[in-house]
Amino acid sequence: MHALIAYFPRSEGGTVRIPREWREASDCVVLFTLNTLFFLLGAFAMWAGLIWRRTTKPDL
């Protein structure tokens, strides 16, 4: 994203205005990425717990 912002014309203050749609889209990408990360962490934790339970109490 920073590479794309470099091509926008800069104002006198040095800040770059990006379109509102890009800001909303980047927020959605961040939320999707975080949700995917937590989902994978949860899936891995459940898998590890299942393996641990089956190896410590195999008769259940």
Backbone as a chain_set.jsonl record, in Angstrom:
{"seq": "MHALIAYFPRSEGGTVRIPREWREASDCVVLFTLNTLFFLLGAFAMWAGLIWRRTTKPDL", "coords": {"N": [[0.823, -1.191, 0.0], [1.98, 1.198, 0.714], [3.642, 1.695, -1.408], [1.921, 2.425, -3.438], [0.866, 4.791, -2.426], [2.98, 6.502, -2.65], [2.896, 7.534, -5.186], [0.904, 9.426, -5.296], [0.103, 12.891, -5.555], [1.718, 15.126, -3.348], [0.67, 17.226, -0.673], [1.282, 20.537, 0.67], [1.654, 20.188, 3.395], [2.712, 17.703, 3.626], [1.177, 15.467, 3.975], [-0.79, 12.773, 2.689], [-3.688, 12.467, 0.855], [-5.961, 9.911, 0.645], [-8.321, 8.067, -1.326], [-11.647, 7.615, -0.023], [-12.83, 5.118, -0.411], [-10.63, 3.446, -0.686], [-9.562, 3.52, 1.86], [-11.612, 2.329, 3.365], [-11.625, -0.159, 2.131], [-9.064, -1.065, 2.776], [-9.339, -1.279, 5.52], [-11.159, -3.398, 5.611], [-9.569, -5.432, 4.554], [-7.62, -5.671, 6.531], [-9.206, -6.502, 8.725], [-10.19, -8.934, 7.692], [-7.789, -10.346, 7.443], [-6.94, -10.482, 10.131], [-9.081, -11.951, 11.232], [-8.752, -14.352, 9.831], [-6.238, -15.129, 10.775], [-6.781, -15.517, 13.559], [-8.691, -17.536, 13.354], [-7.171, -19.629, 12.233], [-5.282, -19.95, 14.291], [-6.979, -20.805, 16.356], [-7.954, -23.185, 15.215], [-5.571, -24.661, 15.059], [-4.969, -24.82, 17.792], [-7.122, -26.352, 18.715], [-6.648, -28.719, 17.319], [-4.127, -29.423, 18.363], [-4.883, -29.787, 21.036], [-6.606, -31.969, 20.73], [-4.824, -33.96, 19.844], [-3.138, -34.043, 22.1], [-4.969, -34.902, 24.074], [-5.653, -37.441, 23.12], [-3.252, -38.775, 23.271], [-2.528, -38.719, 25.961], [-4.642, -39.833, 27.338], [-5.494, -42.497, 26.17], [-7.481, -44.455, 26.441], [-10.04, -43.387, 26.508]], "CA": [[0.0, 0.0, 0.0], [2.831, 2.379, 0.773], [4.197, 1.953, -2.725], [0.911, 3.144, -4.217], [0.702, 6.141, -1.883], [4.12, 7.321, -3.075], [2.623, 8.138, -6.48], [-0.07, 10.495, -5.175], [0.73, 14.205, -5.345], [1.745, 15.503, -1.939], [0.303, 18.603, -0.374], [2.343, 21.297, 1.334], [1.864, 19.668, 4.746], [3.381, 16.418, 3.572], [0.248, 14.357, 4.132], [-1.362, 12.276, 1.438], [-5.109, 12.13, 0.956], [-6.315, 8.74, -0.147], [-9.781, 7.989, -1.489], [-12.366, 6.976, 1.083], [-13.049, 3.711, -0.747], [-9.383, 2.715, -0.418], [-9.43, 3.399, 3.31], [-12.574, 1.321, 3.8], [-11.171, -1.456, 1.621], [-7.904, -1.509, 3.553], [-9.861, -1.723, 6.813], [-11.73, -4.735, 5.411], [-8.462, -6.377, 4.362], [-7.01, -5.885, 7.849], [-10.124, -7.318, 9.518], [-10.196, -10.28, 7.128], [-6.516, -10.973, 7.784], [-6.955, -10.803, 11.563], [-10.02, -13.056, 11.443], [-8.124, -15.568, 9.319], [-5.182, -15.489, 11.718], [-7.364, -16.077, 14.786], [-9.324, -18.806, 13.008], [-6.121, -20.637, 12.103], [-4.744, -20.205, 15.627], [-7.954, -21.614, 17.066], [-7.962, -24.528, 14.627], [-4.346, -25.322, 15.482], [-5.083, -25.118, 19.221], [-8.035, -27.492, 18.869], [-5.948, -29.897, 16.802], [-3.114, -29.78, 19.353], [-5.597, -30.323, 22.191], [-7.09, -33.307, 20.384], [-3.666, -34.86, 19.868], [-2.699, -34.19, 23.486], [-5.932, -35.731, 24.802], [-5.609, -38.832, 22.65], [-1.984, -39.414, 23.655], [-2.422, -38.836, 27.418], [-5.74, -40.705, 27.809], [-5.913, -43.22, 24.972], [-8.587, -45.373, 26.674], [-11.334, -42.705, 26.453]], "C": [[0.864, 1.251, 0.0], [3.431, 2.707, -0.589], [3.204, 2.72, -3.591], [0.757, 4.58, -3.735], [1.829, 7.056, -2.362], [3.834, 8.029, -4.389], [1.556, 9.229, -6.428], [0.647, 11.826, -5.0], [0.633, 14.613, -3.878], [1.353, 16.97, -1.774], [1.468, 19.287, 0.337], [2.654, 20.736, 2.723], [2.569, 18.323, 4.766], [2.458, 15.222, 3.773], [-0.366, 13.996, 2.788], [-2.825, 11.952, 1.677], [-5.382, 10.939, 0.051], [-7.833, 8.696, -0.274], [-10.427, 7.222, -0.343], [-12.575, 5.487, 0.832], [-11.807, 2.875, -0.442], [-9.207, 2.507, 1.077], [-10.376, 2.333, 3.844], [-12.146, -0.069, 3.344], [-9.976, -1.957, 2.427], [-8.326, -1.939, 4.955], [-10.442, -3.131, 6.699], [-10.632, -5.778, 5.246], [-7.808, -6.687, 5.708], [-7.909, -6.772, 8.707], [-10.179, -8.753, 9.006], [-8.926, -11.033, 7.509], [-6.476, -11.371, 9.259], [-7.903, -11.96, 11.861], [-9.433, -14.371, 10.954], [-7.032, -16.05, 10.268], [-5.759, -16.14, 12.965], [-8.071, -17.397, 14.517], [-8.271, -19.903, 12.908], [-5.474, -20.953, 13.445], [-5.69, -21.08, 16.443], [-8.007, -23.038, 16.541], [-6.721, -25.301, 15.048], [-4.408, -25.703, 16.955], [-6.022, -26.301, 19.451], [-7.379, -28.787, 18.4], [-4.891, -30.369, 17.806], [-3.763, -30.357, 20.604], [-6.124, -31.726, 21.932], [-5.955, -34.325, 20.414], [-3.201, -35.095, 21.3], [-3.646, -35.097, 24.264], [-5.857, -37.201, 24.395], [-4.311, -39.526, 23.049], [-1.876, -39.578, 25.173], [-3.493, -39.746, 27.992], [-6.265, -41.54, 26.635], [-7.112, -44.141, 25.183], [-9.956, -44.714, 26.613], [-11.937, -42.707, 25.096]], "O": [[0.524, 2.247, -0.638], [3.696, 3.871, -0.888], [3.602, 3.569, -4.389], [0.543, 5.486, -4.539], [1.637, 8.268, -2.464], [4.473, 9.039, -4.685], [1.326, 9.898, -7.436], [1.696, 11.88, -4.359], [-0.415, 14.46, -3.249], [1.658, 17.822, -2.609], [2.51, 18.676, 0.572], [3.797, 20.804, 3.176], [2.981, 17.857, 5.828], [2.915, 14.079, 3.744], [-0.443, 14.82, 1.877], [-3.154, 11.229, 2.618], [-5.077, 10.956, -1.141], [-8.546, 9.23, 0.575], [-9.835, 6.306, 0.227], [-12.503, 4.684, 1.762], [-11.916, 1.733, 0.006], [-8.758, 1.448, 1.515], [-9.987, 1.522, 4.684], [-12.287, -1.042, 4.085], [-9.888, -3.147, 2.728], [-7.739, -2.862, 5.52], [-10.241, -3.961, 7.586], [-10.758, -6.894, 5.75], [-7.481, -7.84, 5.989], [-7.421, -7.701, 9.35], [-10.211, -9.691, 9.803], [-8.977, -12.213, 7.855], [-6.031, -12.467, 9.598], [-7.574, -12.849, 12.647], [-9.604, -15.401, 11.606], [-6.919, -17.247, 10.532], [-5.287, -17.195, 13.389], [-8.053, -18.289, 15.365], [-8.462, -20.994, 13.445], [-5.148, -22.11, 13.712], [-5.249, -21.993, 17.141], [-8.093, -23.989, 17.317], [-6.815, -26.487, 15.363], [-3.956, -26.783, 17.336], [-5.745, -27.158, 20.291], [-7.546, -29.833, 19.028], [-4.77, -31.565, 18.069], [-3.248, -31.318, 21.176], [-6.092, -32.578, 22.82], [-6.111, -35.423, 20.948], [-2.901, -36.229, 21.674], [-3.201, -35.958, 25.023], [-5.982, -38.093, 25.234], [-4.28, -40.752, 23.154], [-1.195, -40.494, 25.634], [-3.277, -40.372, 29.031], [-7.376, -41.302, 26.161], [-7.716, -44.578, 24.203], [-10.963, -45.42, 26.663], [-13.027, -42.168, 24.903]]}, "num_chains": 1, "name": "protein.A"}
